[in-house]
Amino acid sequence: MAQTVGAPTDPRTYRTPEFWTSWGLWMSGAEYAYAMGVDGSGVEVGVIDSGVATDHSELKGQVSGGYDYVTRSPVIIDRTGHGTAVASIIAGKRDGTGMHGMAPGARVVSARVLDDDGSMAYDDPIVGEAWGALLDRGVRILNNSWGGVDEAITDYSLADMEARAPNLLAASRSAVERGGLVVFITHNSGLSQPGPEAGLPHLFPELERGWLAVTAVGYSGDLAGYANACGVAKTWCLAAPGGDFDADGFGISAAMAGGGYGEAEGTSFAAPHVSGAAALVWQMFPNFTADQVRQTLLGTASDLGAPGVDDLYGYGLLDAGKAVVGPGRFDWGDFHVVQPTGTSVWYNDISGAGGLIKSGSGTLVLNGDNTYSGVTWVDEGLLAVMGSIISPTFVGYDGVLAGRGVVRGAVWNEGYIAPGNSSLAGTLTIDGDFVNTKTGLIIGQIAPEGLTNQLAITGAADLEGGAVSVLITPGLYRTSFTQALLTAGQGVTGRFEALLTDDYAFLKPSLSYDVGAVYLTLTRLRFDDRSVCIGANACAVGGALERGLDSGDAGFLGGAMALQGSSPGQARDSLESLSGELHASLATIALTGGLPLDQTLSARLGDLRADKPGASDDNAWARAYGQWGRLGAGSDTSGADYQTGGLIVGRDWEVSPSMRVGASFSYSATDVDFDRFGGRGEVKAYEGALYGAYVGGAFALDSWVSYARLTNEVGRNLVIGDESRRATADYDGERIGVFAEASYAFDLGGVTARPLASLRYGGLHQDAFTEQGVGSLGLVGERQNLDSLQSGLGLSLSAPLPTANTSGLIEARAKWLHEFLDDHAELDGAFIGAPAGGFASRGAQVGRDSALLGVGVSARAGERTVFFANYDAKLNTDDAAHAATLGLRITW
């Protein structure tokens, strides 16, 4: 809709030339209503009149339907122009030309009941027919700018009216019963009393709840000379601009049926101002009943004439701007508002003898300083007192009393008290006594800077039980604190039965009491508090988080904040996931990755014994192997399954009858699946070795040295509360090995037994790394070093294959190993966002004693080729591995 450029909440934005054309708009404060965001959109108004000229530019698109009850035709026409003028005052377009109506966003529905000369037979049943059809359509506002001339309601008795207008009475009762709002003019006879139609509730009070009588004022604001006064209808009557040709010559701008615009005068053109305003109110408060819209229009009218409700103006002059911000008076008993959803805000200062009943799960906000004296009942949903009320207040089981205003009266709570605004900030004051029943609950909110809300009672607080619910807002809490949640000038008696809150790992609220207050204490636990962190790694992480609070960057502090808001279970998972211990456990697996090479070279050098096929030949060999194993979990370390595949190739030479040397190269890839936090690792090894064997009779000595270059790829999930992030890291490493094994052969009648004794040193060095993908909570890991020195004692048994045509050997091996150096790896690191707060994470611990068991078979296939296969198992309480090897040796 066209209007000047300006802030939509500024009334001046709507004071356009089009607006000023109709002085009835500014006299009724319409621009203040528009600034509240309403224009009647979504509301239909019934115009029961002479019809409507739908082709007038002001009304094109504004008429949503209608019917001609005179000609019995759906074609909408207007023979007199009266209905067209009325419709334009209600809903004329706001398009930058001509004039616009009170509710330019509303739509009108035409119901023609007046003949071509503007008359209608008295008590014509078509009125009831028209009203009924409009109500069937969902139209609730029924504008009636017609009525008996030179007659007043006081001219008739109840019996007279029942006899004279049975059809009108039946239609009226039906319309009110069905929730319609019937708007009638007082008429234009200059009488001190309204016409029969407007004054009907005088004789039939049951109609008043759905009835409005409208008289007219001129440009000066005084009662128009032609207008009937409110008289006996004063309690359901108000005034609106209607023009006054007798006094000042100012009419109401309106659309004419033949095109163009003109000026109209009469109560007929005051009523549509009220009907348009009703559309504005109903748009703002769609949950209101017809009676509540009526009360709102009456109770917010500006007082005219004698103070208070008077015989001339009734409640006074229509104030649309005030009406759309809520009721102004509770003069008709309790105002029972049902707010099913959403939020409704009332700004007026409400007076009257009635009370307020709040139902529905929605929110009602009272911003005014209210003086109504009836009881305030909060049955359901939330009532926020942001201004003040003076009535006793009862909060039902499903109700919530909130706000940061003042309740000047006693409060009885069976439901909820939530001091503060919508963000639970501020103090709700009860200027009186307070009773909290066994079902009553007080809601307190804590923020890092302290308690955000409070209930302040000037009288006595009687706590019969109930509970306190504590909401802990997100934030980084650095200290513990104690503050008063409830104060009572006349003392506190009793106790709350329970404290309800989410179970946070590091934030623990509690209550305490003295004679005049209830205190809420928040105890802030350290991140490394032993009641939360379990195990050395988790507590080390907690200590690093604690140390980083003073120097960490925004991302680090945000992670710490999220961790504080997690449950104990979530916190334990988070601390463990942040430790990065799988990097250390991966180092352990990487170091034991040299075992297949040891087993292969040991088997290869065993071939050099005189009892192996082709032992004395120069030859090249190759072995493919697969290994699979399980690294056991610790109290705060994740277990892992790993699989390795590799290929070893070698060549050796005889340098003397008792000495042989060789070299090998191998490639292997190890995939590791950790049990927790989506941990994945991959280690690729490129390894070279030099080996040799000495044989002196029954004595043999095997030895070798190896060097491997490693590439590591690691991925893991960091869990922070409900959030999971993926961290990745790529880094290199190196592995060295030195091995020596002595054996002595005994012939046991076809079986050769070799007792074994070995010593092995292994060293692993992993490069430093920085994790990617998780920001400040990723790790910067320092270089890792892991050392192993293992002794071994064992026995090997071998015998020829029991076949006549094949030269081969079968062997069984067993060895016991003992570790003298590191039984676990350790990672020294820090969070990227808090590098000063370093900490150490221990990898999985491996038992110092292991058993190696193995079997193997070799067989010659032709003169120069030997096939062999081996199975080996390493058994440890914390690390079990199995390896299968297939090999080929070619001799020349």
SULMOZI-V742959 format. One line per field, one symbol per residue. ss: DSSP state (@ for helix, = for strand, . for the rest). burial: # if it has 9 or more other C-alpha atoms within 8 Angstrom, else .. A space follows every 10 residues. Layout:
ss = ???
burial = ???
This chain:
ss = .......... @@@@..@@@@ @.@@@@@..@ @@@@...... ...======. .......... ..======.. ..=....... .@@@@@@@@@ @......... ......==== ==........ .....@@@@@ @@@@@@@... ====...... ..@@@..@@@ @@@@.@@@@@ @@@@@@@... =====..... .........@ @@..@@@@@@ =======... ..=....... @@@@@@==== =..=.....= .====..... ====...@@@ @@@@@@@@@@ @@@@.....@ @@@@@@@@@. .=.......= ...=..=..@ @@@.....=. ....====.. ..====.... =....====. ..====..=. .....===== =====..==. ..======== ===..==... ===..===== .....===== ...===.... =======..= =.=====... ===...==== ==........ ========.. .===...=== =.....==== ====..==== ====...... .....@@@@@ @@@@@@@@.. ...@@@@@@@ @@@@...@@@ @@@@@@@@.. @@@@@@@@@@ @@..@@@@@@ @@@@@@.... ........== ========== =........= ========== ======..== ========== ====.....= ========== ======..== ========== ========== ..======== ========== =======... ========== ======..== .=..@@@.== =..======= ========== .......=== =========. .....===== =..======= ==......== ========== ....====== =====...== ========== =.
burial = ..#.....## #.####.### ########## #####..### #.######## ####.#.### .##..##### ..#..##### ########## ####.#..## ########## #####..#.. ..##..#### ##.##...## ########.. ###..#.... ##..###### ######..## ########## ########## ##.#..#### #########. ..##.##### ####.##### #####....# #######... #.######## ########## ###.#.##.# ########## ####....## ########## ########## #..##.#### ..######## ########## ########## ########## ########## ########## ########## ########## #..####### ########## ########.. ########## ########## #....##..# ..######## ###..#..#. ...####### #....##### ####..###. .###.##### ########.. .##.###### ########.# ########## ########## #..#.#.### ##..#.###. .####.#### ########## ####.##### ########## ####....## ########## #####.#### ########## #####...## ########## ########## #..####### ########## #####..... ########## ########## ########## ########## ########## #....##### #########. .######### #####.#### ########## ########## #..####### ########## ########## #.
